[in-house]
Amino acid sequence: MFTRNYLFAGVALFVLTLAVLWWMTTRSGTVPSTVPVSPPVAGQTTAPGMLSVDNRQAAQIGIRLAAATAAGEGPLAAIPAVIQPPANARVAVTATFPGVVTRTLVVEGDAVRQGQPLALVSSRDVLTMGADLVRANARFGVARSNAARLSQLSREGIIAGARADEANALAAEAQADVSEKSRILKMVNGHGASGTYTLTAPIAGRVTAASIRAGDSLDGTTAPFVIDAANRYEVLGQLPERLIGAVRPGMTIRFGDLRGTITAVGTTIDPATRSASLKAEIPAGPGIVTGRTADVTLFGPAPAGAVSLPAAAVSTIEGKPIVFVAVRGGFTVRKVTSAGAGEGQVILLSGVKPGEQVVVAGTSALKALVLSR
């Protein structure tokens, strides 16, 4: 009689075990957050928040670990900003002489090198200066020949030396006139014979404004081209009132994978936005376009004892942030205090120590096990 009862009890326990395993297996095929949990060994107690998960079960639910590292700097906040060229990196190309545009060689958006031609301009002033240069060269030739002849006569004692000195002074004056006119034509890339000059790029960069077409008149006071220097950009952001005093020049900003440096922080609060201005320099890179509005992340020194983790490690239970830390025999739940997140990383002020292994993949499965208790 007793043997029969033990037999029925054993069969029932075996069937129940198979049913539980079948239920867990079917659930794991659709919801990866539920995994088998190793039962505690007889006589062994499980601490509150402790999940007994062996290596096989951890592999089944795709758990991956990462080590917590001591944080050198941490994200403070993400702020809205506008990308623009620095004030000293934008150059206006002005028309030196009045004239008419005969040909444009670049358009807005083109990348240019220093000295590259931008447009050809026909100018009466250049034509006149070219003619003046021809006359000045002729006068210089005559004055130089006259000075050489009188210097020879002076050495022979035929004329007084004062006359030779005067002739040499006139030759030097004519030479200076030639040099000045030649310098001006060269400076504007002018061609006196054709009466044209060339507008060229004073710096390497990108043409951000091109407001002329062939046939347009230039009055000598306009700037038909604007060039922004290459690889130099400025971020103009709005710093929230709560961060004024905590953010200072020299601290780091990030936009994607690019790192920049804060150069100035305003001290006047805009009453409409309750923010102060912030400026930072950032190099060229993907997504860096003049005029673009974007969010940038501010970074500052992390507090003592703070650790850095991948943001995927942090989950929430009952609205409170937690992480799963690997311990002997499974994982334990740790409540944490976050100091901010950015660029895929999170800074924790408490709950995790440097060097501890935390779960960065498979957290949903572990969370489901906690909530099922």
Secondary structure, DSSP 8 states (H G I E B T S, - for coil): -HHHHHHHHHHHHHHHHHHHHHHHHHHHHH-TT--------TT----TTEEE--HHHHHHTT-EEEE-EE-SEEEEEEEEEEEE--GGGEEEE--SS-EEEEEE---TT-EE-TT-EEEEEE-HHHHHHHHHHHHHHHHHHHHHHHHHHHHHHHHHTSS-HHHHHHHHHHHHHHHHHHHHHHHHHHHTTEETTTTEEEEE-SSSEEEEEE---TT-EE-SS---EEEEETT-EEEEEEEEGGGBTTB-TT-EEEETTEEEEEEEE----BTTTTEEEEEEEE---TT--TT-EEEEEEEEE--TT-EEEEGGG-EEETTEEEEEEEETTEEEEEE-EEEEEETTEEEEEES--TT-EEEEESHHHHHHHHHT-
